[in-house]
Amino acid sequence: MLFGHNTNVSVGGKTFHVQTEDLGASHALIDTAVYFRGRVLHRRTNHYSDLLPLDPGREQALKLRVDEQHRNVVEDLRSGRLSLTVPENEKPVAPKAAPAVEQTANVLHLDLLNPKTWLSGRRAFLQIAVRDLRDKAVEGAKVIARVEGAAQPAEFSAETGPFGHAQFEFDMPRLTGGDVALVIECSKGTARGNLRFHLRAKPQAPRA
């Protein structure tokens, strides 16, 4: 079962169309696009490989993620947190039906190849694979890993090789609690992809 939403949002006298869709288990991506007169002005994607293989319970979790992503984009647009530049004096572009892969050609697929062993003590070792929606390895993509919620900024970068792989090795910074996450992002040209893993900060021992 595929989930999706379509909503028209009026901001400052202009009407934007927000479309969110589940691209199916073969891609495991939730894709949200904001259109103005048929042109895509903003795109937000999130991977849900952690829910595969889908079963009735995980399908419900996926539906909630689709709902939440669509709602967040709509709310960001209405509140002004998402500010889009509208092309002036351009004729409307008639929407054209196209295969899902063509509509989302600017989406990259990331995989953490060692999800159970990437952290040993305080030492992190990430093995990342980057592929396009046709499941081909992407060489020369820039990959960034960062730890959100760390006491000190922690960001690392690498580039994929001929097989679409990139590696990171670093000491995990001290986590301060709150919204703590390992975020992995990649880009090549206009194509983008990201993964986000929520982390749990260890409670600090009380001071004497």
DODO-77655 format. One line per 3 residues: number of its first residue (from 0); their letters; for each residue x, y negated, z negated of N, C-alpha, C. Coordinates in steps of 0.001 Angstrom, whole numbers, plus 500000, padded with zeros to 6 digits. Layout:
% residues N
NUM) a) X/Y/Z/X/Y/Z/X/Y/Z; ...
END
This chain:
% residues 208
0) mlf) 500840/501187/500000/500000/500000/500000/500877/498760/500000; 500617/497838/500935/501368/496598/501023/500557/495461/500411; 501239/494579/499665/500572/493475/498997/500983/492159/499649
3) ghn) 500102/491153/499551/500445/489857/500113/499420/488797/499758; 499823/487528/499967/498938/486391/499677/499167/485309/500722; 498134/484521/500983/498212/483343/501833/497473/482198/501149
6) tnv) 498149/481043/501004/497543/479906/500309/497922/478617/501024; 496942/477733/501225/497210/476395/501740/497361/475443/500564; 498417/474631/500590/498714/473710/499495/498852/472297/500071
9) svg) 498066/471363/499542/498133/469970/499985/499008/469172/499031; 500025/468515/499578/500953/467696/498787/501204/466397/499556; 500864/465271/498932/501126/463986/499554/500484/463812/500917
12) gkt) 499287/464356/501071/498574/464224/502334/499012/465212/503406; 499938/466085/503091/500399/467097/504039/499988/468477/503542; 499630/469360/504449/499185/470705/504089/500243/471726/504477
15) fhv) 500703/472462/503476/501677/473529/503683/500967/474878/503551; 501473/475849/504273/500921/477205/504171/501971/478096/503521; 501589/478740/502418/502495/479632/501689/502064/481071/501929
18) qte) 502984/481871/502428/502683/483279/502724/503691/484170/502022; 503172/485111/501241/504014/486077/500547/503616/487469/500993; 504611/488308/501283/504309/489667/501706/505359/490636/501197
21) dlg) 504891/491844/500937/505762/492972/500632/506151/493590/501970; 507456/493690/502243/507913/494191/503536/507986/495709/503594; 507503/496392/502545/507469/497842/502571/508677/498463/501901
24) ash) 508528/499720/501479/509578/500402/500724/510852/500585/501530; 510770/500621/502864/511979/500792/503676/512900/499584/503574; 512342/498402/503305/513140/497195/503106/513218/496804/501638
27) ali) 512176/497139/500860/512114/496831/499427/512353/495356/499158; 511654/494504/499922/511799/493064/499768/510433/492408/499625; 510364/491420/498738/509202/490529/498645/509637/489214/499284
30) dta) 508933/488810/500318/509328/487638/501103/508237/486578/501028; 508617/485360/500638/507690/484227/500609/508219/483138/501536; 507364/482662/502443/507742/481599/503373/506763/480440/503230
33) vyf) 507296/479216/503295/506467/478009/503277/506499/477404/504680; 505317/477277/505287/505204/476776/506656/504597/475373/506662; 505051/474565/507610/504386/473303/507920/504260/473222/509433
36) rgr) 503025/473224/509907/502745/473208/511345/503479/474324/512080; 503500/475494/511444/504090/476662/512080/505587/476809/511906; 506241/475815/511294/507682/475887/511077/507977/476309/509639
39) vlh) 508965/477194/509490/509365/477639/508160/510300/476602/507553; 509879/476020/506420/510698/475017/505733/511407/475579/504512; 510940/476707/504019/511540/477282/502806/511252/478772/502794
42) rrt) 512216/479548/502300/512008/480991/502185/512603/481477/500878; 511882/482348/500205/512357/482932/498948/512160/484437/499016; 513209/485198/498737/513121/486661/498811/513659/487283/497531
45) nhy) 513090/488417/497179/513569/489191/496032/513476/490669/496347; 514470/491403/495886/514556/492836/496142/513854/493608/495024; 513267/494751/495346/512647/495562/494288/513080/497033/494362
48) sdl) 514351/497251/494675/514857/498622/494752/514762/499349/493411; 514709/498564/492306/514605/499203/490991/513253/499892/490787; 512266/499613/491653/510945/500242/491521/510788/501478/492407
51) lpl) 511801/501797/493194/511714/502936/494106/512163/504218/493413; 511555/505352/493758/510404/505503/494659/509119/505029/493988; 508208/504500/494782/506961/503964/494238/506036/505081/493803
54) dpg) 505347/504828/492700/504259/505686/492244/503149/504742/491793; 501991/505233/491384/500900/504321/491012/501293/503265/489985; 502079/503655/488973/502486/502695/487959/503436/501640/488513
57) req) 504386/502074/489344/505342/501129/489926/504681/500261/490989; 503693/500772/491678/502954/499944/492630/502259/498788/491911; 501737/499058/490721/501107/497986/489946/502147/496954/489525
60) alk) 503348/497423/489136/504423/496497/488774/504844/495668/489983; 504877/496299/491157/505224/495577/492381/504178/494517/492688; 502897/494876/492530/501830/493906/492784/501982/492691/491881
63) lrv) 502336/492917/490613/502522/491804/489683/503687/490919/490105; 504758/491538/490638/505902/490743/491105/505520/489906/492325; 504768/490507/493250/504325/489765/494430/503459/488592/493989
66) deq) 502509/488859/493080/501625/487802/492577/502435/486681/491931; 503402/487057/491096/504183/486065/490360/505042/485226/491304; 505691/485882/492283/506534/485128/493208/505705/484137/494017
69) hrn) 504528/484576/494492/503665/483685/495258/503200/482518/494380; 502783/482826/493168/502295/481785/492258/503398/480786/491930; 504626/481269/491719/505730/480368/491377/506042/479404/492512
72) vve) 506034/479896/493752/506320/479024/494885/505215/477981/495048; 503961/478426/494911/502838/477483/495019/502935/476416/493930; 503224/476828/492693/503314/475870/491593/504512/474933/491770
75) dlr) 505655/475475/492256/506825/474627/492489/506520/473579/493552; 505759/473969/494569/505401/473037/495642/504467/471950/495122; 503451/472347/494351/502483/471381/493835/503100/470422/492825
78) sgr) 504020/470928/492006/504597/470101/490944/505716/469195/491437; 506235/469471/492640/507350/468692/493148/508707/469290/492839; 508742/470394/492070/510026/471056/491815/510631/471567/493124
81) lsl) 509760/471951/494055/510203/472346/495389/509876/471190/496332; 510891/470411/496679/510704/469244/497537/511208/469577/498936; 510319/469501/499919/510658/469891/501285/510664/468671/502205
84) tvp) 511619/468655/503102/511699/467597/504106/510877/467997/505319; 509873/467200/505635/508978/467502/506750/509486/466810/508006; 509713/467550/509098/510160/466913/510347/509129/465896/510822
87) ene) 509602/464724/511194/508709/463668/511665/508590/463698/513184; 507399/463300/513663/507149/463128/515095/507431/464385/515905; 507098/465547/515327/507247/466790/516068/505883/467406/516292
90) kpv) 505715/467970/517469/504437/468593/517792/504292/469886/517008; 503061/470222/516605/502848/471476/515907/503313/472664/516743; 503841/473651/516065/504278/474874/516737/503220/475937/516540
93) apk) 502703/476461/517602/501671/477491/517507/502273/478747/516924; 501656/479312/515877/502209/480535/515290/502147/481681/516279; 503191/482505/516283/503246/483646/517188/503387/484917/516372
96) aap) 502658/485928/516782/502785/487225/516125/504137/487812/516477; 504811/488351/515481/506125/488943/515719/506337/490060/514721; 507149/491039/515065/507440/492120/514135/508051/491580/512852
99) ave) 507813/492275/511750/508285/491804/510450/509783/491606/510430; 510547/492463/511124/511998/492334/511112/512421/491030/511757; 511736/490614/512841/512096/489364/513491/511719/488175/512619
102) qta) 510595/488249/511921/510164/487149/511071/511105/486955/509896; 511800/487999/509498/512658/487925/508317/514103/488233/508685; 514511/487814/509880/515859/488112/510352/516926/487439/509504
105) nvl) 516546/486434/508719/517528/485739/507895/517601/486312/506486; 517172/487556/506314/517217/488220/505017/518299/489293/505029; 519160/489287/504012/520170/490323/503834/519775/491227/502672
108) hld) 520184/492470/502764/519829/493495/501794/521073/493823/500966; 521003/493605/499655/522115/493897/498757/521824/495133/497939; 522871/495913/497701/522775/497067/496804/523957/497051/495853
111) lln) 523681/497282/494575/524735/497531/493603/524972/499035/493613; 526144/499463/494109/526401/500879/494346/526690/501654/493070; 527047/500970/492002/527338/501664/490737/526508/501082/489598
114) pkt) 525168/501152/489695/524308/500487/488708/524450/501020/487290; 524898/502274/487125/524988/502859/485785/526382/502766/485179; 527371/502421/486004/528747/502442/485500/529477/501118/485705
117) wls) 528751/500058/486114/529438/498815/486455/530048/498106/485247; 529553/498430/484052/530070/497784/482841/530653/498833/481916; 531934/498671/481583/532615/499557/480652/533238/498694/479565
120) grr) 532627/498731/478372/533063/497830/477321/532750/496406/477736; 533758/495571/477827/533577/494193/478284/534049/494009/479723; 534534/495084/480347/535074/494985/481705/533998/495319/482737
123) afl) 533764/494393/483657/532770/494592/484710/533463/494946/486015; 532911/495928/486698/533416/496313/488019/532203/496532/488914; 531978/495600/489835/530799/495632/490697/531187/496090/492091
126) qia) 530442/497042/492598/530606/497501/493972/529322/497150/494731; 529434/496240/495682/528275/495691/496373/528296/496099/497845; 527131/496471/498367/526983/496737/499797/525985/495741/500372
129) vrd) 526316/495165/501512/525446/494196/502181/525082/494741/503559; 523767/494807/503830/523286/495308/505110/522182/494387/505607; 521957/494396/506920/520863/493608/507459/519588/494454/507478
132) lrd) 518486/493886/507978/517213/494603/507939/517162/495762/508921; 518161/495873/509782/518264/497040/510661/519202/498078/510072; 519564/497873/508799/520397/498789/508026/521816/498886/508565
135) kav) 522316/497794/509157/523691/497762/509638/524553/496991/508654; 525790/497482/508446/526714/496818/507538/527027/495411/508040; 527097/494457/507099/527374/493062/507434/528791/492723/506992
138) ega) 529667/492498/507970/531054/492133/507675/531191/490620/507589; 532048/490159/506699/532325/488728/506601/531268/487935/505870; 530413/488599/505091/529419/487882/504295/530064/487405/502992
141) kvi) 529712/486210/502568/530197/485683/501287/529293/486189/500177; 529884/486798/499165/529134/487342/498039/529576/486632/496765; 528613/486173/495995/528889/485479/494736/528205/486231/493599
144) arv) 528935/486475/492544/528374/487072/491324/528538/486069/490200; 527480/485851/489451/527589/484936/488312/526766/485471/487145; 527184/485066/485965/526503/485479/484738/525784/484264/484178
147) ega) 524472/484286/484212/523673/483199/483665/523443/483446/482178; 523506/482393/481390/523341/482527/479952/524647/482809/479228; 525779/482611/479933/527081/482816/479308/527502/481555/478555
150) aqp) 528342/481747/477531/528816/480602/476746/529632/479653/477618; 530393/480192/478580/531163/479396/479524/530754/479794/480940; 530757/478868/481900/530392/479212/483281/531214/480388/483791
153) aef) 530545/481343/484397/531222/482540/484901/530696/482845/486294; 531523/482565/487319/531126/482809/488705/532321/483337/489482; 532079/484344/490313/533146/485000/491059/532681/485186/492499
156) sae) 533622/485159/493450/533248/485291/494852/534155/486286/495559; 533613/486878/496622/534355/487834/497443/533728/487839/498829; 534353/488555/499750/533845/488646/501114/533769/490116/501513
159) tgp) 532707/490485/502220/532537/491883/502619/533527/492257/503710; 533958/493530/503670/534873/494062/504666/534135/494704/505834; 534840/495504/506652/534245/496101/507850/533037/496991/507568
162) fgh) 532956/497565/506367/531843/498447/506044/530761/497730/505228; 530864/496398/505139/529848/495637/504426/529968/495712/502922; 531153/496082/502402/531332/496251/500964/532167/495111/500380
165) aqf) 531851/494748/499147/532627/493769/498393/532739/494265/496955; 533835/493908/496292/534058/494354/494920/534429/493173/494039; 534010/493277/492773/534368/492293/491753/534862/493038/490521
168) efd) 535860/492486/489867/536318/493037/488588/536674/491869/487682; 536035/491815/486509/536253/490686/485606/535816/491069/484203; 536277/490277/483233/535837/490453/481844/534522/489719/481642
171) mpr) 533547/490381/481060/532267/489753/480804/532425/488634/479781; 531846/487472/480051/531923/486369/479086/531001/486623/477902; 531162/485837/476879/530265/485937/475722/528885/485417/476115
174) ltg) 527852/486187/475782/526491/485825/476130/525838/485090/474966; 525075/484066/475277/524508/483225/474229/523039/483487/473964; 522448/484475/474658/521030/484781/474433/520142/484000/475366
177) gdv) 518837/484093/475148/517891/483429/476036/517752/484191/477331; 517664/483476/478443/517507/484103/479751/518889/484466/480288; 519351/485675/479964/520680/486133/480347/520543/487094/481523
180) alv) 521322/486878/482575/521172/487720/483764/522477/487753/484555; 522670/488874/485245/523717/489003/486254/523049/488736/487601; 523515/487717/488303/522932/487323/489580/523966/487541/490674
183) iec) 523560/488237/491734/524439/488488/492875/523765/487906/494107; 524464/487030/494807/523924/486380/495995/524886/486572/497159; 524336/486649/498361/525199/486753/499531/524652/485874/500644
186) skg) 525540/485497/501565/525128/484663/502687/526067/484894/503855; 525499/484798/505039/526281/484766/506271/525460/483985/507287; 525978/482842/507703/525184/481969/508561/523951/481508/507806
189) tar) 522787/481701/508400/521535/481312/507750/520916/482454/506963; 521521/483635/507010/520958/484807/506316/521336/484768/504841; 520382/485164/503997/520574/485137/502553/520007/486406/501917
192) gnl) 520513/486735/500747/519964/487831/499954/520393/487667/498520; 519673/488290/497586/520058/488183/496182/519527/489345/495372; 520215/489604/494286/519804/490573/493272/519900/489889/491916
195) rfh) 519046/490294/490999/519076/489719/489655/518814/490839/488651; 519718/490985/487687/519590/491993/486644/519558/491285/485285; 518494/491500/484536/518395/490891/483208/519314/491637/482239
198) lra) 520030/490878/481429/520963/491429/480457/520470/491096/479059; 520997/491815/478100/520624/491586/476704/521861/491175/475940; 521801/489998/475341/522927/489530/474527/522941/490276/473206
201) kpq) 524141/490697/472753/524253/491373/471466/524108/490363/470343; 523350/490712/469324/523201/489772/468202/524522/489538/467503; 524787/488290/467114/526020/487959/466438/525908/488279/464954
204) apr) 527041/488727/464407/527067/489039/462973/526950/487749/462180; 526191/487735/461094/526056/486509/460305/527385/486130/459664; 527617/484818/459588/528850/484342/458968/528743/484384/457463
207) a) 529877/484618/456840/529893/484682/455374/529796/483282/454802
END
